Amino acid sequence: MKVLLMYKSRDFDLTGKLPANAQTLIQDLELSTLFSAMARGDEFLAVVAEKAVLTSLIDLEEIRYRQQILKDCLQNSATVRGIYAIAE
């Protein structure tokens, strides 16, 4: 399994601003339920999930890179779960 980051050429920015319509999207799409399920009670993961979901990608290469990360994680789900368990 390769070590992949969310972005190929930069770090994930937890301090970046959310889009102006973030609260409307969260409410209209009931995203708080999704964020809660993704975080499973972990406040840090809730913040990461919110930022990741609400921060759009527009660059095709970044989208492809992110899809490769997902593919790798799905193919190595036991390893990903093991890494997460270490951090708990």
N, C-alpha and C positions, 0 to 999 in steps of 0.2 A: 504494500500500500504506500503510495506517495503521500508526502505531507503537502497538503494544499491549503492555501489561505483563501479567505473570501474574495480578495482582489489580488490579481497577479502582480500589480506594480505599486500597491499602497496598502496601508493598514486599514482595518475597519475602524471608523470614527464614531465612537459612542457619544461624543460631544456635539456632533453635527446637528443642525436644525432639522426638524421634521417638516414635511410640506405644510403649507398653510391650511390645507383641508384635512389634516391628520385626524383631528377629533371627530369631524363629520364622517370620515371613512370608518373609523373605529366604531362609532355608534351605528351608522347605517348598515354596515356589514357584520355587526356584532363580533368584531375582531378581538375584543377582550376575551371571549371564550377561547378563541384560537391561541392567543398569547398565553393564557393560563394553562391550556393543555400542553403547549410546547415547553413551558417553563417548569411544570410539575412542582410548583411551590418555590422555585428558586428565583429570587428577585432579580439577580443579575441576568439570568437567562430570559426573563420576561422583558427586560430592557433591550437586550440584544435582539430578541424576536421582533419586538415593535420596530426598532430601527431598521432591521433587515427587511421586514415586509413592507414598510412604508417608504423606504428609500428605493426609488425605481432605478433600474439599469436601462440605459439607452444605447450603449456601445455594444455592437454585435459580438465582438471578441470577449468582452466581459461576461456577456450572457452565456456564450459557449463555455468559457472557463468555469462559470458557476455550475452549469449543467454537468461538466466533467467531475466537479467535486461531488455533486449529488450521486452521480453514477458510481464513483469510487466508494462513497460511504455506503451505498446500498449493497455493493458487491462485498464489502468488508464490514458488515453491520456488527458482527461480534467484536471486532477490534474497536470500533467506534464506541460501542456500549462499554467495553472494558476501560477505555480512556476516560469516559464520562464517570464511571464508577470510582476511578482513582481520585477524581476531583471532588467527589461528594463528601 
